[in-house]
């Protein structure tokens, strides 16, 4: 079991951590966001549970939940928040990155580094990366990273495939400076060509 601390009151994990009552009490967890279809919720007094019923598949619309989850994390003033999925590698990190962009004023590149520092083995699927890129454009009107996909049929994005479009500080206090979008990813389901990004 591995519980990763992203901020003093925000944590990431797989599906086993929520059932460790001592750990949940120690971290002061009062909100559990369960980003799975069927993993059970623990029953703790004073702990709210929120379900995000999404599979870890590139075609799933996790972005439909970005604002709702970010708002609940931001609005949880009674204690800590744990966001988890089955392994804590794709769905839950994507939700946390969306929260960091919306309420901590960081870019997608900064949010990715922030989460990766606390949980180095995150591996978002390609579809969730596309949705996060769209979310960053919606929030800031531009993208700060691109995802380089080199093989047809690739399902996961390795950390080295996330390429900054320009150098940026580790964490910004406010919205990022203007950056020109040079490319965005294309889903493997859409194209079978070896080069999976397109210029804009």
Phi, psi and omega in degrees: 000132180225119176255123182254131181263119181267315174227175179303336182235012182232129186229153177237145176197177167273190188284349183276326186302320182300340182269003175267094187301321181296319180293318179297321178291317180300320181274356178068035184289125176238356177220127175243122175258115184256104183264060176220166176280323192222355179297138185289157173264141170284159179247103177238139176299134176078008180249121178272142178240133181237125181265135170242095189279081184226137173279160177272069179231143182302333182278350182287144184265073176295330182297339177296344182251356184305307184294315182300313181292316179300318179297319181291319177299312181297325183274358180276093183260002184265351181171206182271163179238133173247124175251125182220158169228205183292312183243353182070032184243337187228293184296308184293318175299323179297318178296319179293320178297321177297318177300314181299321177294315186289317189248347177252000174066027180258160176282171177296319178299317179292319179297319179297313179298319181301309181292321181294328176297324181271336181218084190296340186264019177296143179214085180291149176282165187299319181297321179292325175297316178301318181293322176293322176297318177295321180294318177299317178297321180293319181286318190242353180077011183195166175249150180247351177223164168229160180248121181266113179251121190256343183234136176297144178083006180295134183256328185240151178255117176282153183307323182290349180274352178268110189247122176296144176278343173198163178293140178216155180295162184301314178215129180265151177282334181224194180300151183291160175289164183298135179222135179280134178281125180254332176198156175226157184283159171240136182296143176301335179290337182273322185226141178251014180284154181298324180267119192256012177241157180233149179277149175245000000 
